[in-house]
């Protein structure tokens, strides 16, 4: 019996611009035109001021590690990935999002809080899922 595949997100009308961005190699978030604040997760109104005058913008793709947990119990589809880091990252634009950390050994020593990260995308079915990996030293110096 084949192992289950990783979950594939299902875009909705509210999230489709986000998934269109990931397919193009861009991390897109929403910004309110009324109060100029960015926000994530996608929704039709600003959670800060309530305005419906919002737009999609391309984020820098840079973030810092805000929090994480290391899972040693593989979820369905992640049997070959263990251990893996379930993380909350804070984008340069000030919004936080849940993701996974990749591109490094998953140990507390390799995951210091506030470390610099950059987005990478993993294709799953028809969508590209944003993940984050540690910045290269020259990227962190910018």
C-alpha positions in Angstrom: 0.0 0.0 0.0 1.4 3.4 -1.0 2.0 6.0 1.6 -0.5 8.9 1.6 0.7 12.0 -0.2 1.1 15.4 1.5 -2.1 17.4 1.9 -2.9 19.6 -1.1 -4.6 22.9 -0.2 -7.8 23.7 -2.0 -8.0 27.3 -3.3 -11.2 29.2 -2.7 -12.3 32.5 -4.4 -10.9 34.5 -1.4 -7.5 32.6 -1.6 -7.1 32.2 -5.3 -4.9 35.3 -5.8 -2.6 33.9 -3.1 -2.2 30.6 -4.9 -1.8 32.3 -8.3 1.1 34.2 -6.7 2.8 31.0 -5.3 2.5 29.4 -8.7 4.3 32.5 -10.1 7.0 32.2 -7.4 5.6 35.1 -5.4 4.4 35.3 -1.9 1.3 37.6 -2.0 -0.5 39.1 1.0 -3.3 41.6 1.3 -2.9 45.3 2.2 -5.6 47.6 3.2 -5.8 50.8 1.1 -7.6 52.7 4.0 -5.1 52.0 6.8 -2.1 50.7 4.7 -1.6 47.7 6.9 -0.8 44.2 5.6 -2.6 41.1 6.7 -2.7 37.4 6.3 -4.8 35.0 6.1 -6.8 36.1 3.0 -10.2 37.6 3.6 -12.4 40.3 2.0 -12.1 42.9 4.7 -9.3 44.5 6.7 -9.1 42.9 10.2 -7.5 46.2 11.5 -10.0 48.9 10.4 -12.8 46.9 8.8 -12.4 48.5 5.3 -13.3 46.4 2.3 -10.9 48.5 0.1 -8.1 46.0 0.0 -5.5 44.9 -2.6 -3.1 42.0 -3.2 0.7 42.9 -3.0 3.8 40.9 -3.5 5.7 40.4 -0.2 9.5 40.5 -0.1 9.6 36.8 0.8 11.9 37.5 3.7 10.9 36.6 7.3 12.1 35.9 10.8 11.4 32.8 12.8 8.8 33.8 15.4 7.9 30.4 17.0 8.0 26.7 16.2 7.6 23.2 17.4 9.5 20.1 16.2 7.3 17.2 15.4 8.8 13.7 15.7 5.5 12.0 14.9 4.9 12.0 11.2 1.5 13.2 9.9 0.0 11.4 6.9 2.2 12.3 3.9 5.1 13.4 6.0 6.4 9.9 7.0 9.7 10.5 5.2 10.3 14.0 6.4 10.7 13.5 10.2 11.4 15.3 12.3 9.9 18.5 10.8 9.3 22.0 12.1 5.9 23.5 12.2 6.6 27.2 12.5 5.1 30.7 12.7 7.2 33.2 10.7 6.9 37.0 10.7 7.2 38.5 7.3 9.1 41.8 6.7 5.6 43.2 6.1 4.6 42.5 9.7 2.2 39.6 9.2 2.6 36.2 10.7 1.9 32.9 8.9 2.2 29.2 9.7 4.5 27.2 7.6 7.3 24.6 7.7 11.0 25.2 7.9 13.1 23.3 5.3 16.7 23.4 4.1 18.4 22.8 7.5 18.6 20.0 10.0 15.6 20.3 12.3 17.1 20.7 15.7 16.7 23.5 18.3 20.3 24.5 17.7 19.6 25.2 14.0 16.3 27.1 14.7 17.1 30.1 16.8 14.2 32.5 17.2 14.5 35.7 15.0 16.7 33.9 12.5 16.4 35.2 9.0 14.4 33.1 6.5 13.3 33.3 2.9 10.4 31.7 1.1 10.7 28.7 -1.2 7.9 26.9 -2.9 7.0 23.2 -3.0 4.7 21.9 -5.7 1.8 19.8 -4.4 -0.6 18.8 -7.1 -1.7 22.0 -8.9 -0.6 24.4 -6.1 2.7 25.6 -4.8 3.0 25.7 -1.0 5.2 28.4 0.6 7.9 27.0 2.9 10.8 28.9 4.5 14.5 28.1 4.7 17.3 29.9 6.5 18.8 32.8 4.6 22.2 32.6 3.1 24.7 34.7 5.0 25.0 37.3 2.2 21.2 37.6 2.1 21.0 38.2 5.9 23.5 41.1 5.5 21.1 43.1 3.3 
